[in-house]
Each structure stands twice: as C-alpha cells, then as structure tokens.
Amino acid sequence: MHTANSDVVLGAATPGAITSANIITSARASTIVEATAPLGYFDVNLDHTTTAHLTTIEARGATAGTGIVLLGANEVSYLDAISATAGGFAFHDTLAFDLYGPITATGQTVDLRSAHAIGPVSTGIIAAQTLTGSSVGGANFGAANQVVQLGDFTNTGGLLKLLDDRSLTITEIVLSMGTLALTSHAGMTFASTGKVTADGAGDAIVLASDGTFTNARGADAVTASNAVGRWLIYPQAVGNASGSTAANSFNGLVGKSFYGSAISTRP
C-alpha cells in the first residue's frame, strides 16, 4: 500500500470491528504488510478474530512523514525498528514487549505504553526529543538512548529505568509505584515543571549524572514517598567518577554529601 500525500489507516478504529472485508489470512508463519505515507498520517489498529494473535512487528515499513500512532489493543511481543520523520511515534500494547530495534523520532515525542512490562535489547535505542508513557511491572530503557527530555511517565510495580547517553531534562511528572533509576551523560536537569516520585523501599530513586546536576523546580523535585525509602543523587565531573562539579544546583533538595564515592560504593 502506498500513498504519496494522504493518510494510511489499517484495521478498524473500534476494537473488534474488523470484518471479512479487511482480514488478511496467511498460511505461512507470518504476514508482512507494508504501508508508506511520506507526507501523511500512519495509523494501524491491530485486532484479531482467532487465537492466532499477532506477536511481532517488523517495522521496516512503519515509516511516516507526520506521525505513527498504534494505540489500539495491540498484542505485540517484539517491537522492531521504527522511524518517524515528523509527528512522533505512539504505541500501546496489552502484552509485555521488548524493544528489539531502534526507535528514531529525532526532535519528536515517543510515547510507549504497556499493560505489562517493557524490556530492553542492546539494539533498542530511542532517539527522540521527549519520551513519555506508562508500564505495569517495570520499564527498562537500558540501551544507549538519545532522549533529550523525559516527560510524563507512570510505572506501577518494578523498576523504571532510563539510561541516556546524552544530557537529560526532566520536564514533567515521572512516577514509579516501585523504584526509579535515571542515568545521563553530560548533565541532568529538572525543569520547573519536572518531578520524580517513587514509593519503593530502600533505594527508591537513584539519579546518576555524568555532569552538572541542576534543579530548577525546588524541594519537591525528587520525592521518595515510602517511609523506608530514600533518594540518592550522584553527580560528577564528566568522565571523572571522583570529581564533583561546582556548578551543581540542588535548590532545596536536602541530604548528606558523599563527594568522591563511586556509584558502585554508594551508601
């Protein structure tokens, strides 16, 4: 399917509304549907009428000029490469899924939602202006991501983890009903609108910044809501685990300083 200047819509917008007119049946192990909309909007509503659920997207063909939206009741176990040149990428899954390929949406928003956990593979790198989403049971974005901003993200149970191979700004509310770990290279900043909260016990929140840590929000930017939980912040001079950065601004975050202690020997 190809359209030069208009939208591409596959499936039915209402769950369960797929009819015999738009069913694809494959006698083989998989079916590949490729749709290209260079200047249009790409929207796929995945559904099933038998127990042979869709389990894999190989998104080599999931390319659009003004956004890719997959927010139906999708059942996908492995999410492969995605590329959006404009409009961003939004995906919802009723299953746990792993990021097998890169998600490239430079300068745009990537919105990942799962009714279960989201897992990483080393090739599952996210390149985007903003990452948002939700998960149940944890979300591990542990590859060398290129995310400029972390927006609204809610996780219920388990660990919410983001490893960012560049400077990171928290711009909205990040909540983990479990534990939370954010690591960035070249600095970490909390905007005035940014906040992280976790209610896990022990090390509820661990923030590691290879570079200057800047808090523009204030005293509630980092909150460990469990009575037996705590937050830990590890800023260091870029590339120097034993060096501090004089420009750090904690702005009301009160705690004890342990400069010169590596993350692996944290208190």
Disulfide bonds with the S-S distance in Angstrom:
none
